[in-house]
Amino acid sequence: MAHQSGIRVSSALESQFRSAPTDGIRVLQAQITGESVEPQATQSQHGTLLDDFDSIAKLLNDTCPCYLLIRLDTSKWVFATFVPDGANVRSKMLYAATKATVTRTLGESHFIDTMFGTTRDDFTSAGYTKHRVHAESSAPLTEREQELERIRDDESKVAEAPTMDSRRSHARAVYPLHEDAERAVREFASGTANFVLLTIDSQRETVNAAFAGSVQSHDEMKQQVPPNVPCYALYRFDGQTRMFIYSCPSSSSVRERMVYSTFRHGFTECVRALGVEFDVRMEVDDVEELNAEALEAEVSSRFVKHVAQPKFKRPVPPNRRPRTTPS
């Protein structure tokens, strides 16, 4: 685990970083000074990235580490760390420990590449070209690494998903209910429908009703639940007990599971605002778990939890007669 140094990024560096594109700055040099990371020098953009790279060496000192924020010809940046061999051990450790703080404060999404160098030659056009050739010719990802990349992409998509103006200030992220979904929830609240199935449409960013009506048995209810994609369901178990069922099949995609998991709390808050209070909440990863026995057990366990337990009776201390209640 990376350890952080406690050093902060100065407001001057943040300001200069934000204005760099409009100010025509190609390179922004920063150093740790006292308890903060401060801007030290800049280099203007004169030509192409490779042309300007050959001037970076002029900013470097053979004994002093520094960070180099190098703006590409797009709006993205390269985050480079220069740590010369002549620097003392404490400085080397300090710059390594503070790097994460700098990128996080300035915005990690701005940086699409990182460099590390110990000599001036590492920060020339030839040095940068060598760095890119090495980066682009890295060994292909293993199947596991490819899966981790996909998961990270899915996490980013979920993190960027828009949220609705909540009916309750404490409700979490959730897509808004489509009018058919809201109507179905109201029917469930009034008792007109005893089963409602809802799904998330990520393309349209809404929660839709896939089924709303009355089922005659637990098995009929189970038949309505899709086996390979997540969903939310509202079900009146015995005509009275209101259940919230979250079905999240293990065979569904990582993105689908993350979306439904992220929006689950916000969804139940929206439903609650429409007049539905749940007596029992149930989560399954296989539709076959929604059989009569499992549903009965889930409902029964809920009521068992609410049965008053006998109070603990303190044992009588030695050599003391038990208390008696006068008749």
VEXDO-506900 format. One line per 4 residues: number of its first residue (from 1); their letters; for each residue x, y, z of C-alpha. Coordinates in steps of 0.02 Angstrom, whole numbers, m for minus. Layout:
residues N
NUM = A = X,Y,Z; ... $
END
This chain:
residues 327
1 = MAHQ = 0,0,0; 66,172,m45; 100,287,102; 60,472,87 $
5 = SGIR = 172,608,156; 41,731,221; 108,866,105; m27,964,13 $
9 = VSSA = m37,1046,m158; m33,1235,m148; m173,1341,m217; m45,1428,m327 $
13 = LESQ = m3,1265,m414; m187,1220,m435; m223,1390,m511; m74,1384,m629 $
17 = FRSA = m119,1207,m683; m298,1260,m726; m244,1410,m827; m99,1325,m916 $
21 = PTDG = m192,1286,m1080; m252,1466,m1103; m83,1534,m1047; 7,1428,m1177 $
25 = IRVL = 109,1331,m1048; 184,1168,m1109; 278,1117,m951; 243,1160,m771 $
29 = QAQI = 381,1118,m647; 337,1092,m463; 440,1054,m309; 407,1011,m128 $
33 = TGES = 440,1164,m23; 410,1145,164; 237,1067,184; 169,1099,10 $
37 = VEPQ = 201,1069,m174; 234,1236,m259; 255,1290,m441; 436,1332,m483 $
41 = ATQS = 455,1365,m669; 360,1351,m831; 402,1322,m1012; 292,1392,m1149 $
45 = QHGT = 230,1295,m1299; 331,1340,m1455; 313,1192,m1570; 261,1011,m1568 $
49 = LLDD = 274,906,m1411; 437,827,m1468; 509,996,m1515; 470,1065,m1343 $
53 = FDSI = 534,910,m1253; 713,954,m1297; 700,1112,m1191; 641,1026,m1032 $
57 = AKLL = 817,979,m977; 852,1164,m947; 730,1160,m800; 818,1016,m711 $
61 = NDTC = 947,1018,m571; 1062,868,m550; 1032,859,m362; 852,920,m341 $
65 = PCYL = 699,810,m379; 544,888,m455; 379,850,m537; 353,896,m720 $
69 = LIRL = 176,920,m782; 190,908,m971; 39,959,m1075; 10,860,m1233 $
73 = DTSK = m56,934,m1395; m228,886,m1331; m304,936,m1164; m219,791,m1074 $
77 = WVFA = m57,785,m976; 94,678,m938; 142,671,m755; 331,652,m742 $
81 = TFVP = 442,633,m590; 626,679,m600; 730,604,m460; 916,620,m496 $
85 = DGAN = 1036,492,m425; 1122,633,m332; 967,673,m228; 968,622,m45 $
89 = VRSK = 868,471,11; 740,574,108; 697,677,m46; 677,522,m153 $
93 = MLYA = 556,447,m27; 461,610,m6; 428,632,m191; 373,452,m210 $
97 = ATKA = 253,469,m63; 178,634,m122; 146,590,m305; m28,518,m274 $
101 = TVTR = m81,673,m178; m31,786,m323; m122,687,m458; m277,666,m351 $
105 = TLGE = m285,851,m307; m259,911,m485; m376,778,m554; m318,605,m602 $
109 = SHFI = m424,607,m760; m311,743,m833; m159,628,m836; m152,490,m967 $
113 = DTMF = 32,446,m950; 169,445,m818; 357,455,m834; 501,430,m716 $
117 = GTTR = 679,486,m749; 845,503,m660; 946,596,m794; 920,745,m908 $
121 = DDFT = 927,628,m1058; 766,546,m1000; 676,711,m1033; 724,742,m1214 $
125 = SAGY = 628,702,m1373; 731,543,m1390; 697,496,m1209; 509,524,m1228 $
129 = TKHR = 504,425,m1391; 593,281,m1305; 469,291,m1161; 319,282,m1279 $
133 = VHAE = 392,137,m1380; 416,40,m1219; 241,81,m1157; 157,34,m1320 $
137 = SSAP = 255,m127,m1341; 216,m195,m1168; 169,m378,m1157; m15,m411,m1198 $
141 = LTER = m133,m419,m1052; m176,m588,m979; m359,m642,m976; m368,m592,m791 $
145 = EQEL = m291,m421,m827; m415,m394,m969; m558,m435,m850; m491,m310,m722 $
149 = ERIR = m481,m177,m860; m663,m211,m905; m715,m198,m722; m624,m31,m704 $
153 = DDES = m712,33,m860; m881,m22,m790; m843,61,m623; m804,224,m713 $
157 = KVAE = m968,217,m810; m1067,187,m652; m975,325,m559; m1018,447,m699 $
161 = APTM = m1201,396,m709; m1317,546,m680; m1435,551,m532; m1612,616,m513 $
165 = DSRR = m1669,755,m397; m1718,648,m250; m1888,662,m168; m1794,641,m6 $
169 = SHAR = m1635,735,29; m1551,580,99; m1592,465,m48; m1444,401,m147 $
173 = AVYP = m1415,390,m335; m1554,321,m442; m1625,341,m616; m1800,418,m617 $
177 = LHED = m1953,306,m628; m2035,307,m799; m2219,353,m791; m2269,171,m818 $
181 = AERA = m2158,117,m675; m2228,251,m559; m2405,198,m605; m2362,16,m569 $
185 = VREF = m2290,59,m399; m2447,156,m354; m2553,6,m405; m2448,m102,m290 $
189 = ASGT = m2467,24,m149; m2656,25,m167; m2668,m164,m178; m2729,m166,m359 $
193 = ANFV = m2573,m265,m409; m2487,m395,m301; m2330,m409,m407; m2226,m278,m498 $
197 = LLTI = m2064,m311,m591; m1949,m165,m632; m1792,m153,m738; m1663,m18,m771 $
201 = DSQR = m1639,49,m947; m1462,118,m943; m1475,189,m1119; m1627,295,m1078 $
205 = ETVN = m1576,312,m895; m1746,264,m825; m1825,129,m718; m1963,41,m815 $
209 = AAFA = m2104,m78,m769; m2083,m248,m852; m2238,m322,m768; m2378,m255,m658 $
213 = GSVQ = m2528,m356,m609; m2587,m502,m503; m2509,m675,m496; m2600,m825,m424 $
217 = SHDE = m2453,m919,m349; m2271,m904,m296; m2223,m1010,m446; m2312,m893,m565 $
221 = MKQQ = m2220,m748,m487; m2053,m838,m509; m2091,m867,m693; m2098,m679,m721 $
225 = VPPN = m1922,m649,m653; m1787,m653,m790; m1651,m784,m756; m1503,m693,m834 $
229 = VPCY = m1523,m507,m796; m1546,m412,m632; m1713,m336,m581; m1811,m265,m436 $
233 = ALYR = m1978,m342,m386; m2120,m292,m269; m2222,m439,m208; m2365,m463,m85 $
237 = FDGQ = m2320,m633,m14; m2487,m675,67; m2589,m528,10; m2523,m425,156 $
241 = TRMF = m2336,m449,180; m2246,m330,62; m2081,m396,m3; m1942,m309,m96 $
245 = IYSC = m1846,m436,m200; m1679,m394,m278; m1630,m525,m406; m1450,m514,m466 $
249 = PSSS = m1401,m671,m564; m1217,m716,m561; m1229,m745,m749; m1271,m561,m781 $
253 = SVRE = m1136,m439,m837; m1023,m347,m714; m1093,m180,m770; m1273,m235,m743 $
257 = RMVY = m1236,m299,m568; m1146,m137,m522; m1286,m26,m589; m1424,m118,m495 $
261 = STFR = m1321,m129,m336; m1278,58,m342; m1457,114,m371; m1545,m9,m255 $
265 = HGFT = m1555,104,m102; m1610,256,m203; m1743,152,m289; m1818,90,m126 $
269 = ECVR = m1822,269,m62; m1918,325,m216; m2041,181,m195; m2061,224,m12 $
273 = ALGV = m2104,403,m61; m2246,332,m166; m2322,247,m14; m2240,75,m9 $
277 = EFDV = m2159,15,152; m2074,m155,144; m2098,m287,277; m1967,m404,205 $
281 = RMEV = m1815,m378,93; m1741,m524,m1; m1590,m539,m115; m1558,m687,m231 $
285 = DDVE = m1428,m728,m362; m1528,m870,m440; m1712,m864,m489; m1733,m1041,m424 $
289 = ELNA = m1712,m971,m248; m1883,m891,m267; m1977,m1050,m226; m2118,m1065,m101 $
293 = EALE = m2009,m1140,36; m1876,m1004,24; m2005,m865,22; m2094,m940,172 $
297 = AEVS = m1929,m955,266; m1882,m775,227; m2049,m707,286; m2051,m818,440 $
301 = SRFV = m1875,m767,492; m1926,m586,484; m2065,m611,610; m1959,m723,722 $
305 = KHVA = m1834,m581,737; m1972,m471,806; m2031,m593,940; m1987,m525,1111 $
309 = QPKF = m1843,m621,1188; m1844,m660,1375; m1739,m541,1475; m1577,m606,1547 $
313 = KRPV = m1597,m650,1730; m1445,m610,1834; m1388,m758,1940; m1400,m741,2129 $
317 = PPNR = m1230,m697,2203; m1155,m826,2322; m1207,m815,2505; m1353,m703,2462 $
321 = RPRT = m1533,m754,2473; m1634,m727,2314; m1753,m580,2313; m1933,m621,2340 $
325 = TPS = m2085,m522,2296; m2204,m494,2443; m2369,m578,2416 $
END
